[in-house]
Amino acid sequence: MKDRPWEPWIRRAKSNLARAKQGRQSEDIMYEDLCFDAQQAAEKCLKGLLIYVGKNAPRTHSIGHLLNILRRGCKIAVPREINEAIILNEYAVTTRYPGDWEPVTAEEYEEAVRLADEVWRWVAGITGCA
C-alpha cells in the first residue's frame, strides 16, 4: 500500500458506495444518511485521484473544490457527468444533521447514488483500482 497510497482512499470510497447502494432496508434508514455515503464515496474517490497524480488530499468536503484542483492544478479533463457530482455537496453537511431542510426524496437518493457511481467508475478507470 505504501507504493500505492491512493488505493485505501478508493477502497474506502467503494465501501461508502456499497452502503449507499443498499438502500432503505428498513423505515429507520433515512435517505439523508444514504446520500451522505454517496457524497463520501465521491469525495474519497477524488481525493484518491489527487494522491494518484502526486498531490495532497485537502481537508474539504467540497466536491467542486476537489474537481477544480484536478482541472486546474493537475490538468485533468473532467467529464461533464462528473462535474454534475457537485450537487452531492449538499449531503456532506446540510442534510447530515437535523435542520430546516426538506427531506431527501427517493428520486434524489437515486440520483446521488448514480452520480457517486459515475465518479467511482471514472476514478477507478484512471487509477486501475476496480
C-alpha positions as CSV (number, residue, x, y, z in Angstrom):
1,M,0.0,0.0,0.0
2,K,2.9,2.4,0.7
3,D,3.8,2.4,-3.0
4,R,0.1,2.9,-4.0
5,P,-1.1,5.3,-1.3
6,W,-4.3,6.2,-3.3
7,E,-5.7,2.6,-3.0
8,P,-7.0,2.9,0.6
9,W,-9.0,6.0,-0.5
10,I,-10.5,4.2,-3.4
11,R,-11.3,1.2,-1.2
12,R,-13.0,3.4,1.4
13,A,-14.9,5.1,-1.4
14,K,-16.1,1.7,-2.7
15,S,-17.3,0.8,0.8
16,N,-19.3,4.1,1.1
17,L,-20.8,3.5,-2.3
18,A,-21.7,-0.1,-1.4
19,R,-23.5,1.1,1.7
20,A,-25.3,3.9,-0.2
21,K,-26.5,1.3,-2.8
22,Q,-28.0,-0.9,-0.2
23,G,-30.9,1.5,0.1
24,R,-33.6,1.8,2.7
25,Q,-33.7,-1.7,4.0
26,S,-35.9,-0.5,6.8
27,E,-38.0,2.5,7.7
28,D,-35.3,3.5,10.2
29,I,-32.8,4.2,7.4
30,M,-33.0,7.7,6.1
31,Y,-32.3,8.8,2.5
32,E,-30.2,11.6,4.0
33,D,-27.8,9.1,5.5
34,L,-27.6,7.1,2.3
35,C,-26.9,10.3,0.3
36,F,-24.2,11.1,2.8
37,D,-22.5,7.8,2.0
38,A,-22.8,8.6,-1.7
39,Q,-21.2,12.0,-1.2
40,Q,-18.4,10.4,0.9
41,A,-17.8,7.9,-1.9
42,A,-17.3,10.7,-4.5
43,E,-15.2,12.8,-2.1
44,K,-12.9,9.9,-1.2
45,C,-12.5,8.9,-4.9
46,L,-11.5,12.4,-5.9
47,K,-9.0,12.6,-3.0
48,G,-7.6,9.2,-4.1
49,L,-7.2,10.5,-7.6
50,L,-5.4,13.6,-6.3
51,I,-3.0,11.3,-4.4
52,Y,-2.6,9.1,-7.6
53,V,-1.4,12.1,-9.5
54,G,1.0,13.2,-6.8
55,K,-1.0,15.8,-5.0
56,N,-2.1,16.1,-1.4
57,A,-5.7,15.4,-0.5
58,P,-7.0,18.6,1.1
59,R,-9.3,18.6,4.2
60,T,-12.5,19.5,2.5
61,H,-15.9,18.1,1.8
62,S,-16.4,20.2,-1.3
63,I,-16.7,18.1,-4.5
64,G,-16.4,21.3,-6.5
65,H,-13.1,22.3,-4.9
66,L,-11.6,18.9,-5.5
67,L,-12.7,18.9,-9.1
68,N,-11.2,22.4,-9.5
69,I,-7.9,21.2,-8.2
70,L,-7.9,18.3,-10.6
71,R,-8.8,20.5,-13.5
72,R,-6.6,23.5,-12.8
73,G,-3.7,22.0,-10.7
74,C,-3.5,18.6,-12.4
75,K,-4.7,19.5,-15.9
76,I,-7.1,16.5,-15.8
77,A,-10.1,16.8,-18.2
78,V,-13.1,16.3,-16.0
79,P,-16.1,14.9,-18.0
80,R,-19.4,16.8,-17.8
81,E,-21.2,14.0,-16.0
82,I,-18.5,14.0,-13.3
83,N,-19.0,17.8,-12.8
84,E,-22.6,17.1,-12.0
85,A,-21.5,15.4,-8.8
86,I,-21.1,18.9,-7.3
87,I,-24.7,18.6,-6.2
88,L,-23.6,15.9,-3.7
89,N,-22.1,18.7,-1.6
90,E,-25.5,19.3,0.0
91,Y,-25.3,15.8,1.6
92,A,-21.9,16.4,3.2
93,V,-23.2,18.9,5.7
94,T,-26.7,20.4,5.1
95,T,-28.8,17.2,5.4
96,R,-26.3,15.3,7.6
97,Y,-27.8,16.8,10.8
98,P,-31.4,17.7,11.8
99,G,-32.3,21.1,10.5
100,D,-34.5,23.3,8.4
101,W,-34.5,21.5,5.1
102,E,-36.8,19.3,3.0
103,P,-36.4,15.5,3.4
104,V,-34.5,13.8,0.7
105,T,-36.8,12.0,-1.8
106,A,-36.3,8.6,-3.3
107,E,-35.5,10.2,-6.6
108,E,-32.8,12.5,-5.1
109,Y,-31.3,9.4,-3.4
110,E,-31.2,7.5,-6.7
111,E,-29.5,10.5,-8.4
112,A,-27.0,10.8,-5.6
113,V,-26.1,7.1,-5.9
114,R,-25.9,7.4,-9.7
115,L,-23.5,10.3,-9.5
116,A,-21.3,8.7,-6.9
117,D,-21.1,5.6,-9.0
118,E,-20.1,7.7,-12.1
119,V,-17.3,9.3,-10.1
120,W,-16.1,5.9,-8.7
121,R,-16.1,4.3,-12.2
122,W,-14.2,7.3,-13.7
123,V,-11.6,7.3,-10.9
124,A,-11.2,3.6,-10.8
125,G,-10.7,3.6,-14.6
126,I,-7.9,6.1,-14.3
127,T,-6.2,4.6,-11.2
128,G,-6.8,0.9,-12.1
129,C,-8.5,0.3,-8.8
130,A,-11.6,-1.6,-9.8
